[in-house]
Amino acid sequence: MIPPANRMGPVLTALLTGAFMTTTATARETPETAGMMWLDAGPQTPDTYVAFRGTFTLDRDRQIELRTIASGWCVAWLDGEYLLEGPDRFDPAHPQYQVTRAQLPAGRHVLAVQAHHIGVTTRMLVDMPAFLHARLLADGADLPTAWKCARLPGYASQVRRTSWVCIRDLTWAGTTLSCG
């Protein structure tokens, strides 16, 4: 279980307040990548963590719908409360987004997302360009959302990721075993 935001400390507080975010998230508007966001600057280096912060305002109490999909692991909070973790596995030729609904009061709201671009193929997802797609709707219409993002400097690329290997194919103490 993921603890509530009030126990997550300064990183989530910064996500929710946008204190360190200076980059506006860019939506890559091509037919293949409509609405997909990531950092503007620099190459898409593997093992990168990015924080996204979207703000929106409701004119009255409403149920909202959030549709999310990402190229790698992500976790989201709405107004400081844990909302979802994803993405679900998908074939890049047939992406599927997660749908989450919430009843919200009138006023300003903050959606904070922490996303991880792995940058290699894993057993869960194939390697693909880094992106986060988060679409907010109310009564079937898009909610205007102002997005900002920033690379999370507290995470540094640590290791080279590898795929699963049959441990019986490894050589230990001079003995070689094979899965074949």
N, C-alpha and C positions, 0 to 999 in steps of 0.2 A: 504494500500500500504506500502511496506517495503522501507525505505529510502535507497538511494545509500550508498555504503561503506564509502565514504568520510564524511558522517554525522553519522556513526555508532559508532565512537569513538575508544577507546583503545582496546576493546575486539576484534573487527574485524581486527584492525591493527595487533594485536598479531596473530590472525588466519592466516592472509595473509603472515606475515613474518616468522611465526613459532618460534617467539622469546622465548616462554615458553615451546615448545614441545620437549621432550626428548625421548619419547617412540615411537618406530617404530610400526605402526599398523600391527597387525598380521592377515593374511588371514587364516581362518580355512579351510584347504583343505581336506574336506571329500566329498563324493558324495552329501550328503544332504546340506552341507553348503559351497560349493566351492565359494571362493571370498568374503565371509562375514568377515567383520573386526569389531573389538572392542578392548577395552583395554586388555593388556596381564595380568596385575596383579589384584589380588583380586577378590572377588565374584561380581556377577552382582547385585548390590544393586538397589532397585527401586528408582525412582526419581533422576536419574543420568544424567548429561549433559556432553557430550564429544565433543571436537573439533577435526576435521580431516583436514589434509592439504596434498593435492596431487600435486606434481609438475611433469610436462611433457614438452617436447620440440618438436616443429614441425620444420621439415627441410624446409618447404615451406608453403605458404598460403594454408589453407585447411578448409574444413568443418569437424567439429568433431561431434560425437554423444555421448551423455552421457546417460547411462541407470542406473537408481537409484531405490533402494527399501530399506526400513529401517523398523525396528521393532517398531518404534515410530516416533514422529514428527521430522522433520529435515528441515533445510533451507540451501541453497547453494549459493555461490558467485563464479563467474569465473573472475579472474583478477580484483577483487574488485567491480564488478557489480553484482547486484542481478540476480540470474539465476532461481531458483525454490524453491518451498516449497512442502513438501509431508509428508508422502507417501499417495498415493491413498489407499483407503480401499481395503483389500484383504483377502481372506480365506487362512490361512496358507497352506492348502493342494493344493492351486492353486495360488501361488503368481504371481503378475503382476508388472513389473517395469514401471517407467515413462521414456519416451524418450524425450530428449531435444537436439536440434541441435544448433550449433553456428558456424559462419564463423570466423576463427582466422588467424592472420598473422603469418608468420614464427617467431620462437623464443621460449623463455621459458614462460610457463603459470602456474598459480596457481589456483587450485580448493579448496576452503575452505568450509567445511560443519560443521554446529553445529547440533548435534543430541541429542535427549532426550529419554532415556530408562525409560518408565513409570513404568513398572514392575507389572502391574495389568491389568485385563481385563477391557476395557472401551466399550462404545457403538460404537466406531470406529474400534477397533482391539482387538483381544484376547491377553492375556499375552503370550509372547514367549521369548526365549533367545534374549538378546540384540545383534543387528547387524546393520551394514551399508554395503550395497553393492553398489559400484559406479564403473561402467565399462566405460572406455573411448575408443572410436574407431575412426579411420580415414580410409576412403576408405574400410570399412568393416573389418579392422584388428585392433587388440588390440593395444592401445598406451601404451608403458612402462610408468608406473606412480610410483613415489616414494612417499609412504604414511608415515605420522607421525600422532600420535594422543596424546591427553592429556585430562585428566579429567579437567573440568572447575571448579576451586575452588570457583568461585563467586556465585555458586548455591549450596544451602544446602537443603537437603530434609526437607520440611516444614510441610507437613500434610499427613495424611493417606487419600488416594484417595478412594472414594466410587462410586458405580454405581448409576444411576438414581433411585430415589425412588419416588413413587407416593406421592406427598405432602399431599394428602387427607388421607393417612394412618398414618400421624403423629398426635400426641396428643398435642393440644395447649389449654391452659387455661382450662384444665380439660375435654375438649370435644374430643372424638375420632371419626374420620370419616374413612371410608374404601372405597377403590377403587372397591371392590367386588360388 
